[in-house]
């Protein structure tokens, strides 16, 4: 352990419940605080952890001025977020122990940013939004379908292996909770379509709602022609497509419905094989569909293009069968990535940890770094060029996966991004541009991790 690795070691120990290793790493930081404070990892230290170090009697430094300088460096690494915490952090610096000369240096430092003559126009930022989903009540052992919407557009950077999304509540879906539903964003508005409100045969929905983030309002739209759950929604041009899925627990659908804000009625297409538990996405104007279950509920390896008028055309098959997985587009040569889900295991299913990427030019698949833990029935989204996989469950023991993992294409590694804020399974995610006032009003509604 050294000054550049000790914070990573502490993060690793915290993540995997190793108290003795955590104590040893923290003790190393305290005994070598000045050297540790010059490392890059120190700049990612959470404020709460830094506060603990500052208030420890075991902190070793050549002078309190060195401690003060460390706090200043940490604040200046992200002044927009950290200036508000500076006053509290400074209570950990023992100013009475400083010499007069040292205190003059303290007074000469100004942490307040200078006012700029020109103001930058505010630019709305895409937020990662979670919609609905389901979770297990830990106390009563029953399922709890959700109406909640959560959003995150910032990251509380931690040290080493574990980071944390800054989750806040956005609102609720009108009327009924839903899971195994579809979501899509078109012209800046969120569409929530179909799904289930609970687990009986008659609990499948065909209702459609639209959320306008600028007005913070919901509108009920025309119902789909068929009850539909366990399906995907793809936005293509000015139309939304609801593809396949289940009418109930025993009936697969071979239909596709589309919706346009300019049209009163949904159109219904029948040019699809029966499929559910698949993943679908749009790339270069084409709808790609991978995996899923066949009519006998066997996991598939198929990959095909779907066109509403022309039907389907098959592409190269995946090397691994899978269903209830995620598929997203990584631009810049990243291709179509498929991750998570389940695969066949004799007469049962098991967790699919292998990941693959499809190259549309060569019509071929290649392996990606596998997942460390299962994500079955998870949500996914690509934000700032990185693939997020959110929640789900483990097929082996049906335990919920209460974590977010992010794939970094440059390093080809999965990162632990912390815990989910609420529901974990059969949840849906999207990117939605939220107005600044919405983000500001919801700053006090953070989830406590």
Number of C-alpha atoms within 10 A of each C-alpha: 11 13 20 16 14 24 27 20 21 24 22 19 19 16 15 9 11 12 12 10 16 21 14 16 24 21 17 20 23 19 15 17 23 20 15 21 22 15 14 12 18 24 20 19 20 15 18 11 11 17 18 13 18 22 14 11 8 12 18 16 15 9 14 20 20 16 22 18 17 20 21 20 15 23 21 17 13 12 17 10 12 15 18 11 13 18 10 12 22 16 12 19 20 15 16 9 12 15 12 10 8 15 15 11 11 16 8 8 10 9 12 9 10 7 7 7 6 6 7 7 6 7 8 12 14 17 19 23 23 29 29 32 32 23 24 16 11 8 6 7 9 10 13 16 24 22 20 19 20 24 27 20 19 13 13 17 16 23 21 20 19 18 21 18 22 20 27 21 21 22 15 16 19 15 7 15 20 30 28 29 28 27 28 23 19 18 9 15 16 22 21 22 26 26 30 26 24 19 13 10 12 13 17 26 25 19 19 18 18 21 19 15 17 14 9 12 11 17 12 13 14 14 16 21 14 18 20 30 32 28 26 25 25 21 19 17 9 11 15 21 22 25 30 26 28 24 21 20 14 8 14 22 23 17 20 21 20 21 19 15 13 8 10 10 14 18 14 17 15 15 16 18 15 19 24 26 29 28 26 26 20 18 16 6 10 12 19 22 23 26 31 29 22 17 14 6 14 19 24 22 18 19 22 18 16 19 14 17 9 9 14 18 11 12 17 16 18 22 15 17 21 35 30 27 28 29 27 23 21 20 12 8 9 15 18 21 20 24 30 27 33 27 27 18 11 7 6 10 17 18 21 26 19 21 23 20 21 22 15 13 7 8 10 14 18 12 15 17 15 17 20 12 15 26 33 30 29 26 26 25 24 19 16 8 16 17 22 24 27 29 31 32 24 20 20 11 8 10 12 19 21 19 20 26 24 21 20 14 17 9 7 11 14 21 18 18 22 23 21 21 23 20 26 29 26 26 27 27 25 20 21 22 18 23 17 13 10 14 18 9 10 15 13 10 12 15 14 8 11
